[in-house]
Every structure is written in structure tokens, then in C-alpha cells.
Amino acid sequence: MKKSAYTLTLLLCLSLVFVGCREEKETPAETIEETIEEVGEEVEAASEDVQDVIEDVEEVEE
């Protein structure tokens, strides 16, 4: 009886691992939207870095 309970528990855990972690496939539109958002964030971060460098240069010139 114990062996069958352990076996059923093991099978249940394995099935939850394979079913519970499955990621839903994204549509091409969702993939494009995410990519655009990521690029926008990167551009914003880069512009902030450039602005910081400009401010540093202006401080050095003064």
C-alpha cells in the first residue's frame, strides 16, 4: 500500500512539473510588441547615460 501511494505521489509531482511549467506560445504581434518595448527601454537608458556624460563634461569645463 505504501509503495502504491509513493508511486502515485511521484507520478502526480512529475505530471505537475511538466504541465505546470509549460509556457504559452506568444503570437507574432506579442513578440513584436515586447521587442519594441525592450528597445524603447534601452534607448531611454542610453539617452540618460549620454545626458549624464554631457553634464559631467559641462562641470569639468566650468
PyMOL Python script that loads the backbone (N, CA, C, O; Angstrom):
from pymol import cmd

cmd.read_pdbstr("""\
ATOM      1  N   MET A   1       0.821  -1.186   0.000  1.00  0.00           N
ATOM      2  CA  MET A   1       0.000   0.000   0.000  1.00  0.00           C
ATOM      3  C   MET A   1       0.874   1.263   0.000  1.00  0.00           C
ATOM      4  O   MET A   1       0.582   2.229  -0.704  1.00  0.00           O
ATOM      5  N   LYS A   2       1.951   1.240   0.801  1.00  0.00           N
ATOM      6  CA  LYS A   2       2.842   2.389   0.850  1.00  0.00           C
ATOM      7  C   LYS A   2       3.501   2.638  -0.495  1.00  0.00           C
ATOM      8  O   LYS A   2       3.641   3.780  -0.932  1.00  0.00           O
ATOM      9  N   LYS A   3       3.902   1.556  -1.144  1.00  0.00           N
ATOM     10  CA  LYS A   3       4.580   1.692  -2.431  1.00  0.00           C
ATOM     11  C   LYS A   3       3.656   2.319  -3.469  1.00  0.00           C
ATOM     12  O   LYS A   3       4.081   3.169  -4.252  1.00  0.00           O
ATOM     13  N   SER A   4       2.419   1.910  -3.476  1.00  0.00           N
ATOM     14  CA  SER A   4       1.495   2.475  -4.462  1.00  0.00           C
ATOM     15  C   SER A   4       1.198   3.950  -4.144  1.00  0.00           C
ATOM     16  O   SER A   4       1.010   4.749  -5.062  1.00  0.00           O
ATOM     17  N   ALA A   5       1.156   4.309  -2.884  1.00  0.00           N
ATOM     18  CA  ALA A   5       0.937   5.710  -2.507  1.00  0.00           C
ATOM     19  C   ALA A   5       2.138   6.550  -2.932  1.00  0.00           C
ATOM     20  O   ALA A   5       1.965   7.652  -3.453  1.00  0.00           O
ATOM     21  N   TYR A   6       3.347   6.048  -2.717  1.00  0.00           N
ATOM     22  CA  TYR A   6       4.551   6.764  -3.145  1.00  0.00           C
ATOM     23  C   TYR A   6       4.602   6.887  -4.665  1.00  0.00           C
ATOM     24  O   TYR A   6       4.984   7.927  -5.201  1.00  0.00           O
ATOM     25  N   THR A   7       4.218   5.829  -5.340  1.00  0.00           N
ATOM     26  CA  THR A   7       4.225   5.843  -6.804  1.00  0.00           C
ATOM     27  C   THR A   7       3.238   6.866  -7.339  1.00  0.00           C
ATOM     28  O   THR A   7       3.561   7.635  -8.245  1.00  0.00           O
ATOM     29  N   LEU A   8       2.042   6.876  -6.781  1.00  0.00           N
ATOM     30  CA  LEU A   8       1.042   7.847  -7.215  1.00  0.00           C
ATOM     31  C   LEU A   8       1.484   9.277  -6.908  1.00  0.00           C
ATOM     32  O   LEU A   8       1.266  10.178  -7.719  1.00  0.00           O
ATOM     33  N   THR A   9       2.087   9.488  -5.772  1.00  0.00           N
ATOM     34  CA  THR A   9       2.590  10.809  -5.410  1.00  0.00           C
ATOM     35  C   THR A   9       3.681  11.247  -6.368  1.00  0.00           C
ATOM     36  O   THR A   9       3.700  12.398  -6.804  1.00  0.00           O
ATOM     37  N   LEU A  10       4.588  10.345  -6.698  1.00  0.00           N
ATOM     38  CA  LEU A  10       5.663  10.647  -7.631  1.00  0.00           C
ATOM     39  C   LEU A  10       5.107  10.991  -9.014  1.00  0.00           C
ATOM     40  O   LEU A  10       5.544  11.957  -9.639  1.00  0.00           O
ATOM     41  N   LEU A  11       4.149  10.204  -9.486  1.00  0.00           N
ATOM     42  CA  LEU A  11       3.540  10.476 -10.786  1.00  0.00           C
ATOM     43  C   LEU A  11       2.808  11.815 -10.797  1.00  0.00           C
ATOM     44  O   LEU A  11       2.860  12.546 -11.787  1.00  0.00           O
ATOM     45  N   LEU A  12       2.141  12.130  -9.720  1.00  0.00           N
ATOM     46  CA  LEU A  12       1.443  13.405  -9.612  1.00  0.00           C
ATOM     47  C   LEU A  12       2.436  14.566  -9.667  1.00  0.00           C
ATOM     48  O   LEU A  12       2.215  15.548 -10.376  1.00  0.00           O
ATOM     49  N   CYS A  13       3.519  14.447  -8.922  1.00  0.00           N
ATOM     50  CA  CYS A  13       4.542  15.509  -8.921  1.00  0.00           C
ATOM     51  C   CYS A  13       5.171  15.674 -10.304  1.00  0.00           C
ATOM     52  O   CYS A  13       5.358  16.798 -10.769  1.00  0.00           O
ATOM     53  N   LEU A  14       5.489  14.589 -10.946  1.00  0.00           N
ATOM     54  CA  LEU A  14       6.079  14.664 -12.283  1.00  0.00           C
ATOM     55  C   LEU A  14       5.116  15.289 -13.281  1.00  0.00           C
ATOM     56  O   LEU A  14       5.524  16.093 -14.119  1.00  0.00           O
ATOM     57  N   SER A  15       3.854  14.929 -13.197  1.00  0.00           N
ATOM     58  CA  SER A  15       2.886  15.497 -14.137  1.00  0.00           C
ATOM     59  C   SER A  15       2.711  16.992 -13.893  1.00  0.00           C
ATOM     60  O   SER A  15       2.532  17.751 -14.844  1.00  0.00           O
ATOM     61  N   LEU A  16       2.758  17.425 -12.638  1.00  0.00           N
ATOM     62  CA  LEU A  16       2.645  18.850 -12.344  1.00  0.00           C
ATOM     63  C   LEU A  16       3.852  19.627 -12.857  1.00  0.00           C
ATOM     64  O   LEU A  16       3.720  20.766 -13.305  1.00  0.00           O
ATOM     65  N   VAL A  17       5.025  19.008 -12.790  1.00  0.00           N
ATOM     66  CA  VAL A  17       6.227  19.677 -13.283  1.00  0.00           C
ATOM     67  C   VAL A  17       6.127  19.899 -14.784  1.00  0.00           C
ATOM     68  O   VAL A  17       6.435  20.989 -15.266  1.00  0.00           O
ATOM     69  N   PHE A  18       5.712  18.912 -15.513  1.00  0.00           N
ATOM     70  CA  PHE A  18       5.663  19.039 -16.969  1.00  0.00           C
ATOM     71  C   PHE A  18       4.483  19.877 -17.452  1.00  0.00           C
ATOM     72  O   PHE A  18       4.596  20.564 -18.467  1.00  0.00           O
ATOM     73  N   VAL A  19       3.377  19.835 -16.762  1.00  0.00           N
ATOM     74  CA  VAL A  19       2.195  20.582 -17.184  1.00  0.00           C
ATOM     75  C   VAL A  19       2.222  22.003 -16.625  1.00  0.00           C
ATOM     76  O   VAL A  19       1.855  22.948 -17.323  1.00  0.00           O
ATOM     77  N   GLY A  20       2.647  22.162 -15.386  1.00  0.00           N
ATOM     78  CA  GLY A  20       2.608  23.459 -14.724  1.00  0.00           C
ATOM     79  C   GLY A  20       3.622  24.447 -15.246  1.00  0.00           C
ATOM     80  O   GLY A  20       3.404  25.651 -15.115  1.00  0.00           O
ATOM     81  N   CYS A  21       4.699  24.012 -15.820  1.00  0.00           N
ATOM     82  CA  CYS A  21       5.759  24.912 -16.263  1.00  0.00           C
ATOM     83  C   CYS A  21       5.695  25.218 -17.747  1.00  0.00           C
ATOM     84  O   CYS A  21       6.565  25.909 -18.277  1.00  0.00           O
ATOM     85  N   ARG A  22       4.709  24.726 -18.398  1.00  0.00           N
ATOM     86  CA  ARG A  22       4.607  24.956 -19.835  1.00  0.00           C
ATOM     87  C   ARG A  22       4.280  26.420 -20.088  1.00  0.00           C
ATOM     88  O   ARG A  22       3.326  26.964 -19.531  1.00  0.00           O
ATOM     89  N   GLU A  23       5.079  27.044 -20.932  1.00  0.00           N
ATOM     90  CA  GLU A  23       4.870  28.443 -21.257  1.00  0.00           C
ATOM     91  C   GLU A  23       3.987  28.533 -22.495  1.00  0.00           C
ATOM     92  O   GLU A  23       4.152  27.788 -23.461  1.00  0.00           O
ATOM     93  N   GLU A  24       3.058  29.457 -22.436  1.00  0.00           N
ATOM     94  CA  GLU A  24       2.170  29.615 -23.577  1.00  0.00           C
ATOM     95  C   GLU A  24       2.928  30.256 -24.722  1.00  0.00           C
ATOM     96  O   GLU A  24       3.769  31.130 -24.512  1.00  0.00           O
ATOM     97  N   LYS A  25       2.632  29.824 -25.917  1.00  0.00           N
ATOM     98  CA  LYS A  25       3.277  30.397 -27.094  1.00  0.00           C
ATOM     99  C   LYS A  25       2.706  31.783 -27.351  1.00  0.00           C
ATOM    100  O   LYS A  25       1.504  32.020 -27.237  1.00  0.00           O
ATOM    101  N   GLU A  26       3.609  32.683 -27.700  1.00  0.00           N
ATOM    102  CA  GLU A  26       3.180  34.044 -27.986  1.00  0.00           C
ATOM    103  C   GLU A  26       2.877  34.184 -29.475  1.00  0.00           C
ATOM    104  O   GLU A  26       3.446  33.497 -30.324  1.00  0.00           O
ATOM    105  N   THR A  27       1.978  35.083 -29.746  1.00  0.00           N
ATOM    106  CA  THR A  27       1.693  35.383 -31.147  1.00  0.00           C
ATOM    107  C   THR A  27       2.791  36.299 -31.673  1.00  0.00           C
ATOM    108  O   THR A  27       3.476  36.954 -30.888  1.00  0.00           O
ATOM    109  N   PRO A  28       2.968  36.355 -32.982  1.00  0.00           N
ATOM    110  CA  PRO A  28       3.989  37.258 -33.532  1.00  0.00           C
ATOM    111  C   PRO A  28       3.778  38.712 -33.120  1.00  0.00           C
ATOM    112  O   PRO A  28       4.745  39.445 -32.915  1.00  0.00           O
ATOM    113  N   ALA A  29       2.533  39.128 -32.998  1.00  0.00           N
ATOM    114  CA  ALA A  29       2.245  40.507 -32.593  1.00  0.00           C
ATOM    115  C   ALA A  29       2.734  40.770 -31.175  1.00  0.00           C
ATOM    116  O   ALA A  29       3.283  41.836 -30.896  1.00  0.00           O
ATOM    117  N   GLU A  30       2.539  39.805 -30.274  1.00  0.00           N
ATOM    118  CA  GLU A  30       3.009  39.965 -28.898  1.00  0.00           C
ATOM    119  C   GLU A  30       4.534  40.005 -28.850  1.00  0.00           C
ATOM    120  O   GLU A  30       5.114  40.775 -28.085  1.00  0.00           O
ATOM    121  N   THR A  31       5.176  39.182 -29.661  1.00  0.00           N
ATOM    122  CA  THR A  31       6.636  39.163 -29.703  1.00  0.00           C
ATOM    123  C   THR A  31       7.169  40.500 -30.198  1.00  0.00           C
ATOM    124  O   THR A  31       8.132  41.028 -29.641  1.00  0.00           O
ATOM    125  N   ILE A  32       6.556  41.049 -31.231  1.00  0.00           N
ATOM    126  CA  ILE A  32       6.982  42.339 -31.772  1.00  0.00           C
ATOM    127  C   ILE A  32       6.766  43.445 -30.740  1.00  0.00           C
ATOM    128  O   ILE A  32       7.621  44.313 -30.566  1.00  0.00           O
ATOM    129  N   GLU A  33       5.634  43.410 -30.066  1.00  0.00           N
ATOM    130  CA  GLU A  33       5.333  44.424 -29.058  1.00  0.00           C
ATOM    131  C   GLU A  33       6.354  44.391 -27.921  1.00  0.00           C
ATOM    132  O   GLU A  33       6.823  45.440 -27.479  1.00  0.00           O
ATOM    133  N   GLU A  34       6.697  43.200 -27.449  1.00  0.00           N
ATOM    134  CA  GLU A  34       7.692  43.075 -26.392  1.00  0.00           C
ATOM    135  C   GLU A  34       9.057  43.579 -26.854  1.00  0.00           C
ATOM    136  O   GLU A  34       9.768  44.237 -26.095  1.00  0.00           O
ATOM    137  N   THR A  35       9.419  43.273 -28.085  1.00  0.00           N
ATOM    138  CA  THR A  35      10.700  43.712 -28.625  1.00  0.00           C
ATOM    139  C   THR A  35      10.748  45.229 -28.723  1.00  0.00           C
ATOM    140  O   THR A  35      11.765  45.839 -28.394  1.00  0.00           O
ATOM    141  N   ILE A  36       9.674  45.836 -29.167  1.00  0.00           N
ATOM    142  CA  ILE A  36       9.617  47.296 -29.274  1.00  0.00           C
ATOM    143  C   ILE A  36       9.752  47.925 -27.886  1.00  0.00           C
ATOM    144  O   ILE A  36      10.467  48.914 -27.724  1.00  0.00           O
ATOM    145  N   GLU A  37       9.076  47.366 -26.895  1.00  0.00           N
ATOM    146  CA  GLU A  37       9.179  47.889 -25.534  1.00  0.00           C
ATOM    147  C   GLU A  37      10.602  47.777 -25.000  1.00  0.00           C
ATOM    148  O   GLU A  37      11.107  48.707 -24.371  1.00  0.00           O
ATOM    149  N   GLU A  38      11.252  46.635 -25.250  1.00  0.00           N
ATOM    150  CA  GLU A  38      12.622  46.445 -24.789  1.00  0.00           C
ATOM    151  C   GLU A  38      13.569  47.432 -25.454  1.00  0.00           C
ATOM    152  O   GLU A  38      14.438  48.003 -24.795  1.00  0.00           O
ATOM    153  N   VAL A  39      13.406  47.636 -26.753  1.00  0.00           N
ATOM    154  CA  VAL A  39      14.255  48.585 -27.473  1.00  0.00           C
ATOM    155  C   VAL A  39      14.024  49.992 -26.940  1.00  0.00           C
ATOM    156  O   VAL A  39      14.977  50.749 -26.755  1.00  0.00           O
ATOM    157  N   GLY A  40      12.779  50.346 -26.695  1.00  0.00           N
ATOM    158  CA  GLY A  40      12.465  51.666 -26.143  1.00  0.00           C
ATOM    159  C   GLY A  40      13.125  51.884 -24.794  1.00  0.00           C
ATOM    160  O   GLY A  40      13.649  52.965 -24.527  1.00  0.00           O
ATOM    161  N   GLU A  41      13.106  50.875 -23.947  1.00  0.00           N
ATOM    162  CA  GLU A  41      13.754  50.980 -22.639  1.00  0.00           C
ATOM    163  C   GLU A  41      15.261  51.140 -22.786  1.00  0.00           C
ATOM    164  O   GLU A  41      15.880  51.919 -22.060  1.00  0.00           O
ATOM    165  N   GLU A  42      15.851  50.404 -23.723  1.00  0.00           N
ATOM    166  CA  GLU A  42      17.295  50.507 -23.950  1.00  0.00           C
ATOM    167  C   GLU A  42      17.673  51.882 -24.480  1.00  0.00           C
ATOM    168  O   GLU A  42      18.686  52.446 -24.068  1.00  0.00           O
ATOM    169  N   VAL A  43      16.869  52.430 -25.392  1.00  0.00           N
ATOM    170  CA  VAL A  43      17.126  53.761 -25.934  1.00  0.00           C
ATOM    171  C   VAL A  43      17.021  54.802 -24.826  1.00  0.00           C
ATOM    172  O   VAL A  43      17.841  55.716 -24.749  1.00  0.00           O
ATOM    173  N   GLU A  44      16.028  54.667 -23.984  1.00  0.00           N
ATOM    174  CA  GLU A  44      15.855  55.602 -22.871  1.00  0.00           C
ATOM    175  C   GLU A  44      17.053  55.549 -21.927  1.00  0.00           C
ATOM    176  O   GLU A  44      17.550  56.588 -21.493  1.00  0.00           O
ATOM    177  N   ALA A  45      17.512  54.358 -21.614  1.00  0.00           N
ATOM    178  CA  ALA A  45      18.676  54.205 -20.734  1.00  0.00           C
ATOM    179  C   ALA A  45      19.923  54.805 -21.379  1.00  0.00           C
ATOM    180  O   ALA A  45      20.719  55.456 -20.702  1.00  0.00           O
ATOM    181  N   ALA A  46      20.094  54.593 -22.666  1.00  0.00           N
ATOM    182  CA  ALA A  46      21.251  55.142 -23.366  1.00  0.00           C
ATOM    183  C   ALA A  46      21.194  56.670 -23.395  1.00  0.00           C
ATOM    184  O   ALA A  46      22.219  57.332 -23.227  1.00  0.00           O
ATOM    185  N   SER A  47      20.016  57.224 -23.606  1.00  0.00           N
ATOM    186  CA  SER A  47      19.907  58.690 -23.638  1.00  0.00           C
ATOM    187  C   SER A  47      20.203  59.290 -22.262  1.00  0.00           C
ATOM    188  O   SER A  47      20.788  60.369 -22.171  1.00  0.00           O
ATOM    189  N   GLU A  48      19.809  58.606 -21.206  1.00  0.00           N
ATOM    190  CA  GLU A  48      20.133  59.067 -19.854  1.00  0.00           C
ATOM    191  C   GLU A  48      21.644  59.018 -19.619  1.00  0.00           C
ATOM    192  O   GLU A  48      22.205  59.916 -18.990  1.00  0.00           O
ATOM    193  N   ASP A  49      22.298  57.979 -20.119  1.00  0.00           N
ATOM    194  CA  ASP A  49      23.752  57.882 -19.985  1.00  0.00           C
ATOM    195  C   ASP A  49      24.440  59.019 -20.730  1.00  0.00           C
ATOM    196  O   ASP A  49      25.389  59.612 -20.218  1.00  0.00           O
ATOM    197  N   VAL A  50      23.969  59.321 -21.927  1.00  0.00           N
ATOM    198  CA  VAL A  50      24.550  60.409 -22.708  1.00  0.00           C
ATOM    199  C   VAL A  50      24.340  61.736 -21.991  1.00  0.00           C
ATOM    200  O   VAL A  50      25.246  62.569 -21.943  1.00  0.00           O
ATOM    201  N   GLN A  51      23.168  61.932 -21.442  1.00  0.00           N
ATOM    202  CA  GLN A  51      22.877  63.172 -20.724  1.00  0.00           C
ATOM    203  C   GLN A  51      23.792  63.305 -19.504  1.00  0.00           C
ATOM    204  O   GLN A  51      24.271  64.402 -19.213  1.00  0.00           O
ATOM    205  N   ASP A  52      24.039  62.219 -18.796  1.00  0.00           N
ATOM    206  CA  ASP A  52      24.946  62.249 -17.654  1.00  0.00           C
ATOM    207  C   ASP A  52      26.363  62.622 -18.084  1.00  0.00           C
ATOM    208  O   ASP A  52      27.029  63.403 -17.404  1.00  0.00           O
ATOM    209  N   VAL A  53      26.821  62.082 -19.189  1.00  0.00           N
ATOM    210  CA  VAL A  53      28.161  62.395 -19.687  1.00  0.00           C
ATOM    211  C   VAL A  53      28.251  63.862 -20.079  1.00  0.00           C
ATOM    212  O   VAL A  53      29.255  64.515 -19.795  1.00  0.00           O
ATOM    213  N   ILE A  54      27.214  64.391 -20.728  1.00  0.00           N
ATOM    214  CA  ILE A  54      27.203  65.807 -21.116  1.00  0.00           C
ATOM    215  C   ILE A  54      27.276  66.689 -19.875  1.00  0.00           C
ATOM    216  O   ILE A  54      28.007  67.679 -19.860  1.00  0.00           O
ATOM    217  N   GLU A  55      26.526  66.339 -18.838  1.00  0.00           N
ATOM    218  CA  GLU A  55      26.561  67.116 -17.602  1.00  0.00           C
ATOM    219  C   GLU A  55      27.945  67.049 -16.957  1.00  0.00           C
ATOM    220  O   GLU A  55      28.423  68.048 -16.419  1.00  0.00           O
ATOM    221  N   ASP A  56      28.591  65.887 -17.005  1.00  0.00           N
ATOM    222  CA  ASP A  56      29.929  65.747 -16.445  1.00  0.00           C
ATOM    223  C   ASP A  56      30.926  66.617 -17.212  1.00  0.00           C
ATOM    224  O   ASP A  56      31.790  67.250 -16.605  1.00  0.00           O
ATOM    225  N   VAL A  57      30.810  66.650 -18.533  1.00  0.00           N
ATOM    226  CA  VAL A  57      31.706  67.453 -19.356  1.00  0.00           C
ATOM    227  C   VAL A  57      31.494  68.930 -19.065  1.00  0.00           C
ATOM    228  O   VAL A  57      32.458  69.692 -18.984  1.00  0.00           O
ATOM    229  N   GLU A  58      30.240  69.342 -18.906  1.00  0.00           N
ATOM    230  CA  GLU A  58      29.958  70.738 -18.613  1.00  0.00           C
ATOM    231  C   GLU A  58      30.529  71.140 -17.255  1.00  0.00           C
ATOM    232  O   GLU A  58      31.001  72.266 -17.100  1.00  0.00           O
ATOM    233  N   GLU A  59      30.495  70.246 -16.270  1.00  0.00           N
ATOM    234  CA  GLU A  59      31.055  70.528 -14.952  1.00  0.00           C
ATOM    235  C   GLU A  59      32.576  70.671 -15.029  1.00  0.00           C
ATOM    236  O   GLU A  59      33.154  71.513 -14.342  1.00  0.00           O
ATOM    237  N   VAL A  60      33.212  69.867 -15.846  1.00  0.00           N
ATOM    238  CA  VAL A  60      34.660  69.928 -15.981  1.00  0.00           C
ATOM    239  C   VAL A  60      35.077  71.221 -16.651  1.00  0.00           C
ATOM    240  O   VAL A  60      36.102  71.795 -16.284  1.00  0.00           O
ATOM    241  N   GLU A  61      34.306  71.702 -17.634  1.00  0.00           N
ATOM    242  CA  GLU A  61      34.625  72.932 -18.356  1.00  0.00           C
ATOM    243  C   GLU A  61      34.483  74.162 -17.462  1.00  0.00           C
ATOM    244  O   GLU A  61      35.151  75.168 -17.698  1.00  0.00           O
ATOM    245  N   GLU A  62      33.642  74.103 -16.459  1.00  0.00           N
ATOM    246  CA  GLU A  62      33.418  75.254 -15.582  1.00  0.00           C
ATOM    247  C   GLU A  62      34.530  75.363 -14.641  1.00  0.00           C
ATOM    248  O   GLU A  62      34.546  76.267 -13.807  1.00  0.00           O
TER     249      GLU A  62
END
""", "prot")
cmd.dss("prot")
cmd.show_as("cartoon", "prot")
cmd.util.cbc("prot")
cmd.orient("prot")
